[in-house]
């Protein structure tokens, strides 16, 4: 997450985190994305990071990373048709390069540049399926940048922020369509109230705000204060707790609410209708209805200290429709250091 950024996927959440890492590290993950909605969609991500030998206090002077993401929609179906009509060869992907720099012993900044390609309907697909009514390719490419900062004043606290997907958006020349880049502002923190050889507890709050379309009251019916309140209510809010025991097993639970897209939060039923509410609504309003579900996420990991870890997680409970959303991740931090510790026969809880 943005306020911790202690794994190679910091290139995704907060590029500044790479300056705090040791050695050469890598991660790969795969997720079935909304299989309850479209059964064959999936997402994959991989990252590699390395750093300079020169250090600046707790940071290394420079950190570098490479990453790639791939979202495959090629076997999705439009359920508006009977039988459901397949979308041909639909996918999106990106590759990026990340750099971070320690400006002080406890502060680092980072930036990432990435190339993005979106292929919504290739000629190979629509020519073989004329019943779709598609007569041109819907493909486009663009670039975007991420910026981040991470401050670690102590071993028990860190604060991070990032601005992701800053760019011109993507155009599809054959159709003349243009989609803005989903610029997002992230702010996160990590508090570690317990950290000893047997137990570590991390508490991680995070706030994400999609910047596209902000203050877009075209009818001009609301005051600035009302607009600001509406924008703040649209912030994605997360509170996660991670408990690691004996350097072997990690258990994670999180609460998530996204009022904009009706994900997570407190789901209540009233008069036969379902509504999503926030914790703020719970504290300030009455008569919300009968509580049906809460937007909880969970994860489980097994590994060796902070070096190697296999994670399984799911955020299925934040959606209103039945789905699973399993995510499998493999993380290897400071590969050489981890192998060295294993050869020495150290127990995971030994310092």
C-alpha positions, -999 to +999 in steps of 0.1 A: +000+000+000+010+036-005+022+043+031+042+011+034+055+003-001+079-025+012+075-049-017+085-047-054+049-037-062+058-003-047+063+005-084+025+003-086+014+020-054+043+044-046+075+045-066+094+063-038+093+031-018+120+015-040+147+036-022+141+018+011+145-017-003+176-039-002+190-061-029+173-075-060+136-084-055+108-096-076+070-102-075+044-118-097+006-121-091-024-133-109-061-126-102-094-137-116-110-103-120-148-102-113-155-138-125-190-135-111-196-107-138-175-120-167-161-155-159-129-154-179-114-120-171-081-120-154-053-097-144-016-103-141+012-081-127+050-085-123+078-063-110+115-064-106+135-039-085+171-033-076+190-004-059+224+012-058+250+002-032+254+038-020+232+045+010+219+076+027+209+066+062+180+042+061+176+048+023+197+037-006+207+067-027+189+053-058+164+026-065+152+012-098+124-010-110+106-025-140+070-037-140+043-048-164+005-054-161-019-072-183-057-072-181-073-099-204-109-094-214-108-116-245-133-142-233-158-118-219-194-117-230-221-091-235-250-104-215-274-081-233-276-106-261-291-141-261-271-161-263-244-139-248-221-124-275-183-127-270-160-097-272-131-106-295-095-102-284-100-075-258-070-067-236-051-038-220-015-038-208+014-015-197+051-016-191+069+008-169+103+019-156+106+034-121+133+054-104+135+066-068+160+089-050+167+094-013+166+132-007+173+126+031+179+097+054+142+092+061+127+107+029+126+095-007+108+105-039+101+085-070+087+086-105+075+061-130+071+063-167+049+037-185+036+029-219+000+017-222-018-001-249-055-008-251-070-032-277-107-032-275-115-050-308-087-061-332-094-067-369-087-104-364-117-106-341-143-084-358-136-096-393-142-132-381-174-121-364-194-097-387-225-101-365-209-078-340-213-048-363-178-036-357-161-023-389-129-007-375-101-015-350-105+000-316-069+001-305-048+028-290-016+035-272-004+063-249+019+071-220+015+081-184+036+090-153+034+083-116+050+105-089+054+095-052+070+104-019+076+083+012+087+095+047+098+071+074+106+092+105+108+060+127+106+022+126+070+025+138+055+050+113+056+059+077+036+083+055+034+082+017+016+099-011+015+094-049-002+107-080-008+080-105-017+079-142-008+115-151-009+117-189-028+128-220-053+100-220-057+075-248-072+080-283-086+054-307-077+069-342-101+046-361-131+057-342-121+092-331-128+084-295-107+097-266-106+085-230-090+106-203-062+090-182-076+078-148-054+102-128-056+091-091-043+107-059-033+083-031-024+091+005-015+063+030+002+057+063+016+027+082+017+025+120+034-005+137+024-006+173+039-040+179+071-053+164+092-080+181+107-114+172+074-131+177+047-107+165+043-077+142+012-056+137+008-030+109-022-007+108-026+009+073-052+036+065-054+048+029-074+073+009-076+073-029-093+099-051-100+097-088-092+131-102-111+128-135-143+148-135-138+166-102-161+196-095-181+188-127-215+203-116-224+214-151-258+226-140-242+249-114-268+240-088-244+235-058-222+258-038-184+252-037-188+238-002-214+213-014-192+203-043-162+198-020-182+177+004-194+156-025-158+151-037-146+141-003-175+116+001-163+100-032-128+092-018-121+055-017-113+047+020-094+017+032-083+005+067-062-026+068-046-046+096-018-070+090-006-094+117+026-114+112+035-142+136+070-158+140+081-144+107+062-172+091+024-165+088+007-133+079-031-126+082-047-095+068-081-079+071-093-047+055-124-025+053-131-007+020-157+018+009-162+034-025-194+054-027-189+064-063-190+029-078-211+014-050-184-010-037-180-021-001-189+001+028-220-007+048-247-023+027-282-018+041-316-028+029-347-006+034-381-008+018-369-035-006-340-014-019-303-018-013-281+012-004-243+017+002-233+039+032-201+050+047-189+049+083-195+087+083-232+080+074-234+055+103-222+082+127-243+111+114-275+096+101-304+074+115-327+049+099-303+035+074-321+002+073-311-034+080-274-042+076-268-068+049-230-069+045-198-050+052-171-043+026-144-065+040-113-079+023-089-106+036-056-122+028-033-149+041+004-154+036+031-179+044+068-172+040+102-167+056+106-134+074+102-105+050+123-123+023+099-148+007+061-150+008+032-167-009-001-147-005-037-156-012-063-128-010-099-119-020-120-087-021-151-104-033-172-091-004-170-055-016-193-063-046-230-067-046-231-096-070-217-131-063-180-134-073-148-148-059-118-126-070-090-148-059-056-132-061-024-153-058+009-134-052+045-146-049+070-121-034+108-124-031+125-095-013+163-092-013+167-126-029+204-129-022+200-120+015+171-144+019+191-173+004+220-165+027+198-166+058+183-199+047+217-214+042+227-203+077+197-223+091+183-193+110+148-197+124+123-171+110+118-155+144+155-152+152+170-117+150 
